[in-house]
């Protein structure tokens, strides 16, 4: 499949062969969250807790914990999410006993801090719940992505491209605006929306196919599970801020 030239240039150095990073299921089997576990609005963070790369209870997470988790689960460079972690501390979101150095996943639920309106899988804060997976919201996003359109004999129907993901993001953003009379459509909220799509595109990118497998997206969002059972393997070469930046530009470049 074709991908945007900007992304292709940034990813040429990443081998399509995969490593065994994070694929050890005897230590990192998926477990559903318990009744007292802390979770965020971000399925990627929640999946790492569900697999035990982060503390399974989602509590008292340090920067070192985050470094190890994103490296072992997705093979991102350790510092890739440092800015987001420091933002949570700088915005005084932490509710842990050590608020200068640790966070709970649920601390990220704070509206208009890191969390934003128009999430792909959550409702908006002003509509009642901005952190729980919302089947109705997700059904709209999944429809826009064509996740259930795959034909048994049509290989191209098994994947989502940058262009499709970017248009689905824009459509979800407009749909959320129409539903929420107090929708935050600021530049910061738009940047968060684009960044959300760029992050899951990069995380779930199949370098051999040049696109994202639909089955991987469904597992990631619907079960908050890293799609090892569907064939996901972290790429051999680490991704980082440069890779995410290129994908972010590619999402913004799609005409919507």
N, C-alpha and C positions, 0 to 999 in steps of 0.2 A: 504494500500500500504506500501511497505517496504521503509524505509528511511535510510540513512547512519547512522551507529551506533553512530558516533561522535555527529551528530545533535540530534539523539534520546536521548542520555544521557543528553545533555544540555537542552533539552526541556521537560524532564519528569516532571519538577516542574510547568510547565505552564498548567493550567486547560484548557480543551477543551471547557468548558462553557465560554460564552462571556459576556462582560459587555456592557453597553449602551454608552461607551465612544465615543463621537463624532457622535452619530447617530441622533441627534436632527435636523431634516431637516427644521424646521421652522426658525432656526437660521443659519444653515449651508447648505442650499440648494446649489446645483452646479450652477454656472453661468459661461458662456464663458467669456474669457478675453476681455476687451475693447481695442480699438485702441491705447490707451496711457498707457496701463498696462505693467509692467515690468515682464518678465518671464525668467527662467533659463533653462539650458539644462537638468535639473533633473525633470522627471514627478512627482515624489513624492512631491517635494517642490511646483511645479506648482499646483498640485491637492489641496494642503492645501490652497493655495491662491484662487483657483477657488471655494472652499467651505467656504472661509472666516475664516479659522483657522489662517492663516496669513493675513495681510492686503490685500484686494482684488486687490489693484493696484500694489502689489509686491514691494512697496517702503518703505524706512526708517524702516527696520526690525531690531529690537534689539535682543539681546540674550534672554531676557525675553519673547519676542514675540515667538521666536523659541521654547523655553522651553514649553510654554503653548500649542503651536500648535502641536508638536509631541506627547505630552501627551494626549491631547484631541482627536486628529484625529486617532492616531495609537496605543496609550498607550505604547509609549517608555518612558523610564526613562528620565527626563528632560535634563540631561547632555549628552545624547547619541551622539549628533552632535556638542558638544562644540568645539572639535578639528577642525572640518571643518569650523565652524564660525570664530574661531580665526585665522585659516590659511588665510581666505579671508581678514581679517584685517591686518595680518602680511605681506601679499603679496601686500598690498596697493591697493587692488582691489576696495575698496568702492568709489563710486561717490556721496555719500550723503553729506549733509551739516555737518554731524557729522561723518567723516570717521574713527574716533577712536572707534566708538561704534555701528554704524548701517550700513546696506548694502541694496542695491537693488538686487532683484533676478537676474537681467541681469548682475550684476557685476561678476557673476560666469561663464559668457561666455568666460572670458579671457583664451586664449589657453595656454595649458601646465602649468597652475597654479593648479587648481583643476580639470578642464575639461581635457579630454584626447581623443586621437584618438580611433577609434573602438567602438564608442557608439552603443548600441543596437537599438537606434531609431533616431539618428542624423548622419548626414554626418560629415566628418572631416573638420577642419578649412582650410586646404590647398586645399580643393575641393570647398570652397565657403561659407558654412554656417554650423557652428558647434552648433547652438543653437535651430533652428526650427525643429519641428517634420518633418521627411522625410519619406513619404509614401513608397518610393522604398526601403530604408534601412530597414524600419520596416517590409515590406512584406517579405524580406529575413529572418529576425529574426523570424517572426511569422511562416514562413514555417519550419524553423529549429526547432521551438518549437512544431510544429504540432498543432497550435492553431485552425485550421479550419478542422481538421481531425475527430472531435468528431462524433461518431455515435449515433443515437437516442436511441439505446438499449444497448449501451456499456458503462457502468459506468466508466471503467478505462480510456476511451478516453476523459473524461471530465477534467482530471488533468494533471499537469506537475510535474515531480519529480525533485529532486536535480540533478540527473544524466543527465536528458534531458536538464535542464537549463544550466548545466555546459558545456555540449557538444555544445549547441547552442551558448554559449558565445565564446568558442574557435573557432568555425567555423566562426562566425561574425568577430572576431579579424583577422583571416587569410584572409578572404574576403576583409576586409578593407586594409590590408597590400598590397594585390595584386592591389587594385584600386588606392592607394595613393603612388606615388613615394617618397614622403617625410614623410611617415608614421613614427611616433615615437613609436618604439617597445622597449623602455627602460624598466627597471625593475619597475620604477614608473608608467609608463603607463599600464603595465601588472597588477600591484597591483590595479590600479584604475579600470580596466576592471573587475577583479575578485570581487572587492568590490562592484561595481555596481550591479552585479548579486546577491551577497550575501544579499545586502540591499533589493532588491525587493523581493527576496525569503522570507526573514524574515518578511517583511512588509505584504505580501499577503499570508502567510502560513495559510492553513486551518488545525488546529490541530486535528480535528476529522478525516479528510481524510488522513492526513500525506502527503500532497502534496498541490500544488497551483491550484485552479480552473481556467481553461482556460478563462472562462467568466470574472473573476476578472482581469486577466492580460490584456485582450483586453480593458476593460473600463479604466484601470489605464494608459496604454500607449497611446491608440488611442484617448481618450477623456480627458485625464488627470483629471479623475474623480475617487473619492473613491467609490468602487463598492458596496455601500449600497444596491442599487436596486437589485443586484445579490446575496445578502445575507451576505456580509462582515460585521463582527463585530470584533472590537478590542478584543484581548484576555483579560481575567480577570486579569492575572498576567503580570506586566510590563516586557517588553523586554529591553535589554540594550546592553552594549558593550560586555559582556560575550556571550550573545546569538548571536550577530553579528559575533563575533570572531569564534565561533563554526561553524556557517554556512560558513564563509569564508574558514576555513580549509576543510570543507566538499566539497566545490566547487573545491578547489585546489587538493583534493585527487582523484577526478574522472579522470580516464585515458582518455585522449583526443587525 
